[in-house]
């Protein structure tokens, strides 16, 4: 494999001159730069993104920013990362994953050095600095999420406000007027997970508008959640909800489903269950649960397409927003209150 010394020898210049042509740190005459470019092409030497720029092309690398956190949902993390990487690969791009929590600095480093041609942000917070500071990046940026400040990057996501409304309306049409809500992990609310906050706020507002009584679980975490207490206090409590909306992952949900089964509560005969903002398709759930899910395939395909338009067609994508309508996947865990009453369980 040819090295920088081979390029210098063929071009008839010093190694430092070749390095300066690549980096642009010093002014090099057009004639000398052309000699280096010709040597690079003849030898097929591509040391880094700078050499690609000499060839007048793209380095075809994009960055994926997805900081790794404790207690993160690995199924969702893997789904979004792998789907984004797959779509990038199909489009002819390699990916560089940035996992540090010092995300803004990392993105500035890889965009400022021309190591990547664009950035896709995953796992967005409601107030996400990566999106808010996108004007600091020298390359186009797409967020799979809908943070508050996004004027300098494109956003693509499910409309989680509509998802919250849809959850309430779906159960309302089935006659449910008292509904239990199993919250997501408390640490996700506290860190400002954007989709969870948007869904939760919309659900509260819509249930209030429809006259639905919403009974919330206590704060949920992996280590202290008591599924039996939740079942006894809320599902079998004095207000006796006829439906349950879930926002937790499969581990918490499975614990509740098992507890309900042990308590003799049949789904959907005694209680309908609807999971929202989850991705149960790829998780082991103890029984089929109807869901308004994440759609990683659709979102990641769209994000890569938007970024390609910015890179290859020079489109200005700053401030662009695309929100997909949420979709209900019926897996048989929903029933009308009339059906429940006729079954003699209420």
HELIX and SHEET records of a PDB file:
HELIX    1   1 UNK A    4  UNK A   11  1                                   8    
HELIX    2   2 UNK A   15  UNK A   23  1                                   9    
HELIX    3   3 UNK A   30  UNK A   43  1                                  14    
HELIX    4   4 UNK A   49  UNK A   54  1                                   6    
HELIX    5   5 UNK A   74  UNK A   90  1                                  17    
HELIX    6   6 UNK A  103  UNK A  112  1                                  10    
HELIX    7   7 UNK A  129  UNK A  132  1                                   4    
HELIX    8   8 UNK A  134  UNK A  136  5                                   3    
HELIX    9   9 UNK A  160  UNK A  173  1                                  14    
HELIX   10  10 UNK A  186  UNK A  191  1                                   6    
HELIX   11  11 UNK A  194  UNK A  210  1                                  17    
HELIX   12  12 UNK A  227  UNK A  230  1                                   4    
HELIX   13  13 UNK A  231  UNK A  235  3                                   5    
HELIX   14  14 UNK A  250  UNK A  262  1                                  13    
HELIX   15  15 UNK A  280  UNK A  282  5                                   3    
HELIX   16  16 UNK A  296  UNK A  312  1                                  17    
HELIX   17  17 UNK A  337  UNK A  342  1                                   6    
SHEET    1   A 6 UNK A  94  UNK A  98  0                                        
SHEET    2   A 6 UNK A  61  UNK A  65  1                                        
SHEET    3   A 6 UNK A 118  UNK A 121  1                                        
SHEET    4   A 6 UNK A 140  UNK A 144  1                                        
SHEET    5   A 6 UNK A 154  UNK A 158  1                                        
SHEET    6   A 6 UNK A 321  UNK A 324  1                                        
SHEET    1   B 6 UNK A 213  UNK A 216  0                                        
SHEET    2   B 6 UNK A 178  UNK A 182  1                                        
SHEET    3   B 6 UNK A 243  UNK A 246  1                                        
SHEET    4   B 6 UNK A 272  UNK A 276  1                                        
SHEET    5   B 6 UNK A 290  UNK A 292  1                                        
SHEET    6   B 6 UNK A 328  UNK A 329 -1                                        
END                                                                             
